Amino acid sequence: MQNYTTLEIQSISILIILLLYFIWKLKVLRRKFKNKSLLKRNRTLKKLKALSWDDFEVLCMQLFSKMGWRVRGNEKKGADGGVDIWMQKRSFTKKNITAIVQCKRYDDALVTVKVIREMYGLMHEHGVNEAYIVTTSRFTKECYPFVERKKMILIDGTNLLKYIHKYS
């Protein structure tokens, strides 16, 4: 059995650490590249509807980030209590504007007023200024009268595409 010197052991250890660091950096870079191009790669409703629910949330986070918001996804995986994205930005009139977002990646189902009411309750529960509901589909007709005079913004699939084209 061969005995290794201290210098050889240290050299091998450093090489292993550098290799692990390189592999980790490659994974981070790959993830960033994949996520960065979500807005550019998904510019039709068909492509948006084909995304997984978590990729759709990442796409929405990227979009709101491009719109000037500081975004943070929900740290909880699974049941999130109705909030998918937390947002904040500075305004000239207020110090900070806060908002929450619910992302609904639906194929054909409509977003109902029940979802809108729940978000309105969450707005007050969390003390935020605005709420956004973003969907790849559409909203039922009862949703629009409910959000009148409330700081709630409904973004359906058609309007979502307009935002994507404008900000990507």
Secondary structure, 3 states (H helix, E strand, C coil): CCCCCHHHHHHHHHHHHHHHHHHHHHHHHHHHHHHHCHHHHCCCHHHHHHCCHHHHHHHHHHHHHHCCCEEEECCCCCCCCCCCEEEEEECCCCCEEEEEEEEECCCCCCECHHHHHHHHHHHHHHCCCEEEEEECCCECCCHHHHHCCCCEEEECHHHHHHHHHHHC
